[in-house]
Amino acid sequence: MKREDLTEKLLDIKREKGWSWKHIHEEIGGLSPFLITAACMGQMKLPKSRPSGRPSSSASPPPRSGCSTSRPIAARSRPCRPPTR
């Protein structure tokens, strides 16, 4: 089955059942609503590995590898000036 065919099939099911994109995202969960919508529209692929189950709203995401967990560097202490022409 081609990607275009699958997109049409998904859109037909969405229309038949009267689902919104928000409803679809809530049912799938774990990913950005924009990513899920784009994947359903055939514009991009979903990642192969997905977290098992839905993340709880109080859980913080795991730290990224290679990223520091320390506080971010403070902004410069100079006052902001409008851009020059």
PEWO-V849265 format. One record per residue. N is the residue number from 1. RES is the residue in three letters. SS is DSSP state (H for helix, E for strand, C for the rest). PSI is psi in radians with two decimals (999 if undefined). BURIAL is # if it has 9 or more other ideal C-beta (glycine too) atoms within 8 Angstrom, else .. Layout:
BEGIN
<<N;RES;SS;PSI;BURIAL> <N;RES;SS;PSI;BURIAL>>
END
This chain:
BEGIN
<<1;MET;C;2.33;.> <2;LYS;C;2.78;.> <3;ARG;H;-0.70;.> <4;GLU;H;-0.68;.> <5;ASP;H;-0.74;.> <6;LEU;H;-0.70;#> <7;THR;H;-0.81;#> <8;GLU;H;-0.71;.> <9;LYS;H;-0.77;.> <10;LEU;H;-0.74;#> <11;LEU;H;-0.64;#> <12;ASP;H;-0.78;.> <13;ILE;H;-0.75;#> <14;LYS;H;-0.78;#> <15;ARG;H;-0.77;.> <16;GLU;H;-0.73;.> <17;LYS;H;-0.14;.> <18;GLY;C;0.51;.> <19;TRP;C;2.61;.> <20;SER;C;2.89;.> <21;TRP;H;-0.60;#> <22;LYS;H;-0.76;.> <23;HIS;H;-0.78;.> <24;ILE;H;-0.77;#> <25;HIS;H;-0.75;#> <26;GLU;H;-0.61;.> <27;GLU;H;-0.69;.> <28;ILE;H;-0.92;.> <29;GLY;C;2.95;.> <30;GLY;C;-0.20;.> <31;LEU;C;2.88;#> <32;SER;C;2.43;.> <33;PRO;H;-0.56;#> <34;PHE;H;-0.70;.> <35;LEU;H;-0.76;#> <36;ILE;H;-0.79;#> <37;THR;H;-0.80;#> <38;ALA;H;-0.67;#> <39;ALA;H;-0.72;#> <40;CYS;H;-0.54;#> <41;MET;C;-0.01;.> <42;GLY;C;0.28;.> <43;GLN;C;-0.37;.> <44;MET;C;2.95;.> <45;LYS;C;2.63;.> <46;LEU;C;2.65;#> <47;PRO;C;2.59;.> <48;LYS;C;-0.72;.> <49;SER;C;2.24;.> <50;ARG;C;2.63;.> <51;PRO;C;2.50;.> <52;SER;C;2.24;.> <53;GLY;C;3.02;.> <54;ARG;C;2.40;.> <55;PRO;C;2.51;#> <56;SER;C;2.65;.> <57;SER;C;-0.39;.> <58;SER;C;-0.21;.> <59;ALA;C;2.39;.> <60;SER;C;2.59;.> <61;PRO;C;2.64;.> <62;PRO;C;2.60;.> <63;PRO;C;2.53;.> <64;ARG;C;2.56;.> <65;SER;C;2.40;.> <66;GLY;C;-0.06;.> <67;CYS;C;2.53;.> <68;SER;C;2.50;.> <69;THR;C;0.08;.> <70;SER;C;3.00;.> <71;ARG;C;2.57;.> <72;PRO;C;2.74;.> <73;ILE;C;2.37;.> <74;ALA;C;2.63;.> <75;ALA;C;2.80;.> <76;ARG;C;2.63;.> <77;SER;C;-0.02;.> <78;ARG;C;2.53;.> <79;PRO;C;2.65;.> <80;CYS;C;2.43;.> <81;ARG;C;2.61;.> <82;PRO;C;2.65;.> <83;PRO;C;2.56;.> <84;THR;C;2.73;.> <85;ARG;C;999;.>>
END
